[in-house]
């Protein structure tokens, strides 16, 4: 298992991993908050009303936490 930390605006955006809703950005943001995922490639979708979808491909390394930084484009 590895970790994925999200530093993304808006923090209320819904987070989907490999097609499954796992929560909102705010739950996986900050030093002690991350999403536990199996090592390997994952497809992350970030969705918020009035914003364009943000689609990210990440590779999670076992026993490490990866941070993704970005923002959704406001419509």
MODELLER restraints for C-alpha pairs under 7 A, 6 or more apart:
rsr = mdl.restraints
at = mdl.atoms
rsr.add(forms.Gaussian(group=physical.xy_distance, feature=features.Distance(at['CA:1:A'], at['CA:36:A']), mean=6.49, stdev=0.5))
rsr.add(forms.Gaussian(group=physical.xy_distance, feature=features.Distance(at['CA:1:A'], at['CA:37:A']), mean=5.54, stdev=0.5))
rsr.add(forms.Gaussian(group=physical.xy_distance, feature=features.Distance(at['CA:1:A'], at['CA:38:A']), mean=4.37, stdev=0.5))
rsr.add(forms.Gaussian(group=physical.xy_distance, feature=features.Distance(at['CA:1:A'], at['CA:39:A']), mean=5.44, stdev=0.5))
rsr.add(forms.Gaussian(group=physical.xy_distance, feature=features.Distance(at['CA:1:A'], at['CA:62:A']), mean=4.98, stdev=0.5))
rsr.add(forms.Gaussian(group=physical.xy_distance, feature=features.Distance(at['CA:1:A'], at['CA:63:A']), mean=6.07, stdev=0.5))
rsr.add(forms.Gaussian(group=physical.xy_distance, feature=features.Distance(at['CA:2:A'], at['CA:36:A']), mean=5.73, stdev=0.5))
rsr.add(forms.Gaussian(group=physical.xy_distance, feature=features.Distance(at['CA:2:A'], at['CA:37:A']), mean=5.42, stdev=0.5))
rsr.add(forms.Gaussian(group=physical.xy_distance, feature=features.Distance(at['CA:2:A'], at['CA:38:A']), mean=5.97, stdev=0.5))
rsr.add(forms.Gaussian(group=physical.xy_distance, feature=features.Distance(at['CA:2:A'], at['CA:39:A']), mean=5.71, stdev=0.5))
rsr.add(forms.Gaussian(group=physical.xy_distance, feature=features.Distance(at['CA:2:A'], at['CA:60:A']), mean=5.88, stdev=0.5))
rsr.add(forms.Gaussian(group=physical.xy_distance, feature=features.Distance(at['CA:2:A'], at['CA:61:A']), mean=5.61, stdev=0.5))
rsr.add(forms.Gaussian(group=physical.xy_distance, feature=features.Distance(at['CA:2:A'], at['CA:62:A']), mean=4.42, stdev=0.5))
rsr.add(forms.Gaussian(group=physical.xy_distance, feature=features.Distance(at['CA:2:A'], at['CA:63:A']), mean=4.88, stdev=0.5))
rsr.add(forms.Gaussian(group=physical.xy_distance, feature=features.Distance(at['CA:2:A'], at['CA:64:A']), mean=5.19, stdev=0.5))
rsr.add(forms.Gaussian(group=physical.xy_distance, feature=features.Distance(at['CA:2:A'], at['CA:65:A']), mean=5.84, stdev=0.5))
rsr.add(forms.Gaussian(group=physical.xy_distance, feature=features.Distance(at['CA:3:A'], at['CA:34:A']), mean=5.80, stdev=0.5))
rsr.add(forms.Gaussian(group=physical.xy_distance, feature=features.Distance(at['CA:3:A'], at['CA:35:A']), mean=5.37, stdev=0.5))
rsr.add(forms.Gaussian(group=physical.xy_distance, feature=features.Distance(at['CA:3:A'], at['CA:36:A']), mean=4.63, stdev=0.5))
rsr.add(forms.Gaussian(group=physical.xy_distance, feature=features.Distance(at['CA:3:A'], at['CA:37:A']), mean=5.85, stdev=0.5))
rsr.add(forms.Gaussian(group=physical.xy_distance, feature=features.Distance(at['CA:3:A'], at['CA:60:A']), mean=6.77, stdev=0.5))
rsr.add(forms.Gaussian(group=physical.xy_distance, feature=features.Distance(at['CA:3:A'], at['CA:64:A']), mean=6.09, stdev=0.5))
rsr.add(forms.Gaussian(group=physical.xy_distance, feature=features.Distance(at['CA:3:A'], at['CA:65:A']), mean=4.13, stdev=0.5))
rsr.add(forms.Gaussian(group=physical.xy_distance, feature=features.Distance(at['CA:3:A'], at['CA:66:A']), mean=6.06, stdev=0.5))
rsr.add(forms.Gaussian(group=physical.xy_distance, feature=features.Distance(at['CA:4:A'], at['CA:34:A']), mean=5.36, stdev=0.5))
rsr.add(forms.Gaussian(group=physical.xy_distance, feature=features.Distance(at['CA:4:A'], at['CA:35:A']), mean=5.03, stdev=0.5))
rsr.add(forms.Gaussian(group=physical.xy_distance, feature=features.Distance(at['CA:4:A'], at['CA:36:A']), mean=6.58, stdev=0.5))
rsr.add(forms.Gaussian(group=physical.xy_distance, feature=features.Distance(at['CA:4:A'], at['CA:65:A']), mean=5.45, stdev=0.5))
rsr.add(forms.Gaussian(group=physical.xy_distance, feature=features.Distance(at['CA:4:A'], at['CA:66:A']), mean=4.89, stdev=0.5))
rsr.add(forms.Gaussian(group=physical.xy_distance, feature=features.Distance(at['CA:4:A'], at['CA:67:A']), mean=5.77, stdev=0.5))
rsr.add(forms.Gaussian(group=physical.xy_distance, feature=features.Distance(at['CA:5:A'], at['CA:28:A']), mean=5.43, stdev=0.5))
rsr.add(forms.Gaussian(group=physical.xy_distance, feature=features.Distance(at['CA:5:A'], at['CA:29:A']), mean=5.70, stdev=0.5))
rsr.add(forms.Gaussian(group=physical.xy_distance, feature=features.Distance(at['CA:5:A'], at['CA:33:A']), mean=6.81, stdev=0.5))
rsr.add(forms.Gaussian(group=physical.xy_distance, feature=features.Distance(at['CA:5:A'], at['CA:34:A']), mean=4.53, stdev=0.5))
rsr.add(forms.Gaussian(group=physical.xy_distance, feature=features.Distance(at['CA:5:A'], at['CA:35:A']), mean=6.34, stdev=0.5))
rsr.add(forms.Gaussian(group=physical.xy_distance, feature=features.Distance(at['CA:5:A'], at['CA:65:A']), mean=6.79, stdev=0.5))
rsr.add(forms.Gaussian(group=physical.xy_distance, feature=features.Distance(at['CA:5:A'], at['CA:66:A']), mean=6.06, stdev=0.5))
rsr.add(forms.Gaussian(group=physical.xy_distance, feature=features.Distance(at['CA:5:A'], at['CA:67:A']), mean=4.56, stdev=0.5))
rsr.add(forms.Gaussian(group=physical.xy_distance, feature=features.Distance(at['CA:5:A'], at['CA:68:A']), mean=6.32, stdev=0.5))
rsr.add(forms.Gaussian(group=physical.xy_distance, feature=features.Distance(at['CA:6:A'], at['CA:25:A']), mean=6.28, stdev=0.5))
rsr.add(forms.Gaussian(group=physical.xy_distance, feature=features.Distance(at['CA:6:A'], at['CA:28:A']), mean=5.59, stdev=0.5))
rsr.add(forms.Gaussian(group=physical.xy_distance, feature=features.Distance(at['CA:6:A'], at['CA:29:A']), mean=5.05, stdev=0.5))
rsr.add(forms.Gaussian(group=physical.xy_distance, feature=features.Distance(at['CA:6:A'], at['CA:67:A']), mean=5.77, stdev=0.5))
rsr.add(forms.Gaussian(group=physical.xy_distance, feature=features.Distance(at['CA:6:A'], at['CA:68:A']), mean=5.14, stdev=0.5))
rsr.add(forms.Gaussian(group=physical.xy_distance, feature=features.Distance(at['CA:6:A'], at['CA:69:A']), mean=6.27, stdev=0.5))
rsr.add(forms.Gaussian(group=physical.xy_distance, feature=features.Distance(at['CA:7:A'], at['CA:29:A']), mean=5.74, stdev=0.5))
rsr.add(forms.Gaussian(group=physical.xy_distance, feature=features.Distance(at['CA:7:A'], at['CA:68:A']), mean=6.00, stdev=0.5))
rsr.add(forms.Gaussian(group=physical.xy_distance, feature=features.Distance(at['CA:7:A'], at['CA:69:A']), mean=4.61, stdev=0.5))
rsr.add(forms.Gaussian(group=physical.xy_distance, feature=features.Distance(at['CA:7:A'], at['CA:70:A']), mean=6.53, stdev=0.5))
rsr.add(forms.Gaussian(group=physical.xy_distance, feature=features.Distance(at['CA:8:A'], at['CA:25:A']), mean=6.72, stdev=0.5))
rsr.add(forms.Gaussian(group=physical.xy_distance, feature=features.Distance(at['CA:8:A'], at['CA:69:A']), mean=5.56, stdev=0.5))
rsr.add(forms.Gaussian(group=physical.xy_distance, feature=features.Distance(at['CA:8:A'], at['CA:70:A']), mean=4.93, stdev=0.5))
rsr.add(forms.Gaussian(group=physical.xy_distance, feature=features.Distance(at['CA:8:A'], at['CA:71:A']), mean=5.05, stdev=0.5))
rsr.add(forms.Gaussian(group=physical.xy_distance, feature=features.Distance(at['CA:9:A'], at['CA:70:A']), mean=6.88, stdev=0.5))
rsr.add(forms.Gaussian(group=physical.xy_distance, feature=features.Distance(at['CA:9:A'], at['CA:71:A']), mean=4.67, stdev=0.5))
rsr.add(forms.Gaussian(group=physical.xy_distance, feature=features.Distance(at['CA:9:A'], at['CA:72:A']), mean=6.33, stdev=0.5))
rsr.add(forms.Gaussian(group=physical.xy_distance, feature=features.Distance(at['CA:10:A'], at['CA:71:A']), mean=6.82, stdev=0.5))
rsr.add(forms.Gaussian(group=physical.xy_distance, feature=features.Distance(at['CA:10:A'], at['CA:72:A']), mean=6.95, stdev=0.5))
rsr.add(forms.Gaussian(group=physical.xy_distance, feature=features.Distance(at['CA:11:A'], at['CA:24:A']), mean=6.98, stdev=0.5))
rsr.add(forms.Gaussian(group=physical.xy_distance, feature=features.Distance(at['CA:11:A'], at['CA:25:A']), mean=4.90, stdev=0.5))
rsr.add(forms.Gaussian(group=physical.xy_distance, feature=features.Distance(at['CA:11:A'], at['CA:26:A']), mean=4.97, stdev=0.5))
rsr.add(forms.Gaussian(group=physical.xy_distance, feature=features.Distance(at['CA:12:A'], at['CA:24:A']), mean=5.66, stdev=0.5))
rsr.add(forms.Gaussian(group=physical.xy_distance, feature=features.Distance(at['CA:12:A'], at['CA:25:A']), mean=5.96, stdev=0.5))
rsr.add(forms.Gaussian(group=physical.xy_distance, feature=features.Distance(at['CA:12:A'], at['CA:26:A']), mean=6.36, stdev=0.5))
rsr.add(forms.Gaussian(group=physical.xy_distance, feature=features.Distance(at['CA:13:A'], at['CA:24:A']), mean=5.45, stdev=0.5))
rsr.add(forms.Gaussian(group=physical.xy_distance, feature=features.Distance(at['CA:13:A'], at['CA:25:A']), mean=5.69, stdev=0.5))
rsr.add(forms.Gaussian(group=physical.xy_distance, feature=features.Distance(at['CA:13:A'], at['CA:46:A']), mean=5.91, stdev=0.5))
rsr.add(forms.Gaussian(group=physical.xy_distance, feature=features.Distance(at['CA:13:A'], at['CA:47:A']), mean=5.20, stdev=0.5))
rsr.add(forms.Gaussian(group=physical.xy_distance, feature=features.Distance(at['CA:13:A'], at['CA:48:A']), mean=4.61, stdev=0.5))
rsr.add(forms.Gaussian(group=physical.xy_distance, feature=features.Distance(at['CA:14:A'], at['CA:23:A']), mean=5.83, stdev=0.5))
rsr.add(forms.Gaussian(group=physical.xy_distance, feature=features.Distance(at['CA:14:A'], at['CA:24:A']), mean=4.33, stdev=0.5))
rsr.add(forms.Gaussian(group=physical.xy_distance, feature=features.Distance(at['CA:14:A'], at['CA:25:A']), mean=6.40, stdev=0.5))
rsr.add(forms.Gaussian(group=physical.xy_distance, feature=features.Distance(at['CA:14:A'], at['CA:46:A']), mean=5.61, stdev=0.5))
rsr.add(forms.Gaussian(group=physical.xy_distance, feature=features.Distance(at['CA:14:A'], at['CA:47:A']), mean=5.08, stdev=0.5))
rsr.add(forms.Gaussian(group=physical.xy_distance, feature=features.Distance(at['CA:14:A'], at['CA:48:A']), mean=6.29, stdev=0.5))
rsr.add(forms.Gaussian(group=physical.xy_distance, feature=features.Distance(at['CA:15:A'], at['CA:21:A']), mean=5.88, stdev=0.5))
rsr.add(forms.Gaussian(group=physical.xy_distance, feature=features.Distance(at['CA:15:A'], at['CA:22:A']), mean=5.81, stdev=0.5))
rsr.add(forms.Gaussian(group=physical.xy_distance, feature=features.Distance(at['CA:15:A'], at['CA:23:A']), mean=5.44, stdev=0.5))
rsr.add(forms.Gaussian(group=physical.xy_distance, feature=features.Distance(at['CA:15:A'], at['CA:24:A']), mean=5.26, stdev=0.5))
rsr.add(forms.Gaussian(group=physical.xy_distance, feature=features.Distance(at['CA:15:A'], at['CA:25:A']), mean=6.25, stdev=0.5))
rsr.add(forms.Gaussian(group=physical.xy_distance, feature=features.Distance(at['CA:15:A'], at['CA:44:A']), mean=6.96, stdev=0.5))
rsr.add(forms.Gaussian(group=physical.xy_distance, feature=features.Distance(at['CA:15:A'], at['CA:45:A']), mean=5.89, stdev=0.5))
rsr.add(forms.Gaussian(group=physical.xy_distance, feature=features.Distance(at['CA:15:A'], at['CA:46:A']), mean=4.93, stdev=0.5))
rsr.add(forms.Gaussian(group=physical.xy_distance, feature=features.Distance(at['CA:15:A'], at['CA:47:A']), mean=6.70, stdev=0.5))
rsr.add(forms.Gaussian(group=physical.xy_distance, feature=features.Distance(at['CA:16:A'], at['CA:22:A']), mean=5.73, stdev=0.5))
rsr.add(forms.Gaussian(group=physical.xy_distance, feature=features.Distance(at['CA:16:A'], at['CA:44:A']), mean=5.68, stdev=0.5))
rsr.add(forms.Gaussian(group=physical.xy_distance, feature=features.Distance(at['CA:16:A'], at['CA:45:A']), mean=4.99, stdev=0.5))
rsr.add(forms.Gaussian(group=physical.xy_distance, feature=features.Distance(at['CA:16:A'], at['CA:46:A']), mean=6.46, stdev=0.5))
rsr.add(forms.Gaussian(group=physical.xy_distance, feature=features.Distance(at['CA:17:A'], at['CA:42:A']), mean=6.74, stdev=0.5))
rsr.add(forms.Gaussian(group=physical.xy_distance, feature=features.Distance(at['CA:17:A'], at['CA:43:A']), mean=5.77, stdev=0.5))
rsr.add(forms.Gaussian(group=physical.xy_distance, feature=features.Distance(at['CA:17:A'], at['CA:44:A']), mean=4.79, stdev=0.5))
rsr.add(forms.Gaussian(group=physical.xy_distance, feature=features.Distance(at['CA:17:A'], at['CA:45:A']), mean=6.55, stdev=0.5))
rsr.add(forms.Gaussian(group=physical.xy_distance, feature=features.Distance(at['CA:18:A'], at['CA:42:A']), mean=6.09, stdev=0.5))
rsr.add(forms.Gaussian(group=physical.xy_distance, feature=features.Distance(at['CA:18:A'], at['CA:43:A']), mean=5.04, stdev=0.5))
rsr.add(forms.Gaussian(group=physical.xy_distance, feature=features.Distance(at['CA:18:A'], at['CA:44:A']), mean=6.45, stdev=0.5))
rsr.add(forms.Gaussian(group=physical.xy_distance, feature=features.Distance(at['CA:27:A'], at['CA:33:A']), mean=6.54, stdev=0.5))
rsr.add(forms.Gaussian(group=physical.xy_distance, feature=features.Distance(at['CA:28:A'], at['CA:34:A']), mean=4.34, stdev=0.5))
rsr.add(forms.Gaussian(group=physical.xy_distance, feature=features.Distance(at['CA:28:A'], at['CA:35:A']), mean=5.80, stdev=0.5))
rsr.add(forms.Gaussian(group=physical.xy_distance, feature=features.Distance(at['CA:39:A'], at['CA:60:A']), mean=4.83, stdev=0.5))
rsr.add(forms.Gaussian(group=physical.xy_distance, feature=features.Distance(at['CA:39:A'], at['CA:61:A']), mean=5.05, stdev=0.5))
rsr.add(forms.Gaussian(group=physical.xy_distance, feature=features.Distance(at['CA:39:A'], at['CA:62:A']), mean=4.91, stdev=0.5))
rsr.add(forms.Gaussian(group=physical.xy_distance, feature=features.Distance(at['CA:40:A'], at['CA:59:A']), mean=5.13, stdev=0.5))
rsr.add(forms.Gaussian(group=physical.xy_distance, feature=features.Distance(at['CA:40:A'], at['CA:60:A']), mean=5.12, stdev=0.5))
rsr.add(forms.Gaussian(group=physical.xy_distance, feature=features.Distance(at['CA:40:A'], at['CA:61:A']), mean=6.47, stdev=0.5))
rsr.add(forms.Gaussian(group=physical.xy_distance, feature=features.Distance(at['CA:41:A'], at['CA:57:A']), mean=6.98, stdev=0.5))
rsr.add(forms.Gaussian(group=physical.xy_distance, feature=features.Distance(at['CA:41:A'], at['CA:58:A']), mean=5.63, stdev=0.5))
rsr.add(forms.Gaussian(group=physical.xy_distance, feature=features.Distance(at['CA:41:A'], at['CA:59:A']), mean=4.18, stdev=0.5))
rsr.add(forms.Gaussian(group=physical.xy_distance, feature=features.Distance(at['CA:41:A'], at['CA:60:A']), mean=6.27, stdev=0.5))
rsr.add(forms.Gaussian(group=physical.xy_distance, feature=features.Distance(at['CA:42:A'], at['CA:57:A']), mean=5.83, stdev=0.5))
rsr.add(forms.Gaussian(group=physical.xy_distance, feature=features.Distance(at['CA:42:A'], at['CA:58:A']), mean=5.39, stdev=0.5))
rsr.add(forms.Gaussian(group=physical.xy_distance, feature=features.Distance(at['CA:42:A'], at['CA:59:A']), mean=6.16, stdev=0.5))
rsr.add(forms.Gaussian(group=physical.xy_distance, feature=features.Distance(at['CA:43:A'], at['CA:56:A']), mean=5.94, stdev=0.5))
rsr.add(forms.Gaussian(group=physical.xy_distance, feature=features.Distance(at['CA:43:A'], at['CA:57:A']), mean=4.73, stdev=0.5))
rsr.add(forms.Gaussian(group=physical.xy_distance, feature=features.Distance(at['CA:43:A'], at['CA:58:A']), mean=6.51, stdev=0.5))
rsr.add(forms.Gaussian(group=physical.xy_distance, feature=features.Distance(at['CA:44:A'], at['CA:55:A']), mean=5.82, stdev=0.5))
rsr.add(forms.Gaussian(group=physical.xy_distance, feature=features.Distance(at['CA:44:A'], at['CA:56:A']), mean=5.03, stdev=0.5))
rsr.add(forms.Gaussian(group=physical.xy_distance, feature=features.Distance(at['CA:44:A'], at['CA:57:A']), mean=6.12, stdev=0.5))
rsr.add(forms.Gaussian(group=physical.xy_distance, feature=features.Distance(at['CA:45:A'], at['CA:54:A']), mean=5.79, stdev=0.5))
rsr.add(forms.Gaussian(group=physical.xy_distance, feature=features.Distance(at['CA:45:A'], at['CA:55:A']), mean=4.64, stdev=0.5))
rsr.add(forms.Gaussian(group=physical.xy_distance, feature=features.Distance(at['CA:45:A'], at['CA:56:A']), mean=6.38, stdev=0.5))
rsr.add(forms.Gaussian(group=physical.xy_distance, feature=features.Distance(at['CA:46:A'], at['CA:53:A']), mean=5.99, stdev=0.5))
rsr.add(forms.Gaussian(group=physical.xy_distance, feature=features.Distance(at['CA:46:A'], at['CA:54:A']), mean=5.09, stdev=0.5))
rsr.add(forms.Gaussian(group=physical.xy_distance, feature=features.Distance(at['CA:46:A'], at['CA:55:A']), mean=6.45, stdev=0.5))
rsr.add(forms.Gaussian(group=physical.xy_distance, feature=features.Distance(at['CA:47:A'], at['CA:53:A']), mean=5.25, stdev=0.5))
rsr.add(forms.Gaussian(group=physical.xy_distance, feature=features.Distance(at['CA:47:A'], at['CA:54:A']), mean=6.76, stdev=0.5))
rsr.add(forms.Gaussian(group=physical.xy_distance, feature=features.Distance(at['CA:50:A'], at['CA:74:A']), mean=6.10, stdev=0.5))
rsr.add(forms.Gaussian(group=physical.xy_distance, feature=features.Distance(at['CA:50:A'], at['CA:75:A']), mean=5.56, stdev=0.5))
rsr.add(forms.Gaussian(group=physical.xy_distance, feature=features.Distance(at['CA:51:A'], at['CA:72:A']), mean=6.02, stdev=0.5))
rsr.add(forms.Gaussian(group=physical.xy_distance, feature=features.Distance(at['CA:51:A'], at['CA:73:A']), mean=5.50, stdev=0.5))
rsr.add(forms.Gaussian(group=physical.xy_distance, feature=features.Distance(at['CA:51:A'], at['CA:74:A']), mean=4.38, stdev=0.5))
rsr.add(forms.Gaussian(group=physical.xy_distance, feature=features.Distance(at['CA:51:A'], at['CA:75:A']), mean=5.22, stdev=0.5))
rsr.add(forms.Gaussian(group=physical.xy_distance, feature=features.Distance(at['CA:52:A'], at['CA:72:A']), mean=6.13, stdev=0.5))
rsr.add(forms.Gaussian(group=physical.xy_distance, feature=features.Distance(at['CA:52:A'], at['CA:73:A']), mean=5.48, stdev=0.5))
rsr.add(forms.Gaussian(group=physical.xy_distance, feature=features.Distance(at['CA:52:A'], at['CA:74:A']), mean=6.41, stdev=0.5))
rsr.add(forms.Gaussian(group=physical.xy_distance, feature=features.Distance(at['CA:52:A'], at['CA:75:A']), mean=6.40, stdev=0.5))
rsr.add(forms.Gaussian(group=physical.xy_distance, feature=features.Distance(at['CA:53:A'], at['CA:72:A']), mean=6.89, stdev=0.5))
rsr.add(forms.Gaussian(group=physical.xy_distance, feature=features.Distance(at['CA:54:A'], at['CA:72:A']), mean=5.95, stdev=0.5))
rsr.add(forms.Gaussian(group=physical.xy_distance, feature=features.Distance(at['CA:60:A'], at['CA:66:A']), mean=6.57, stdev=0.5))
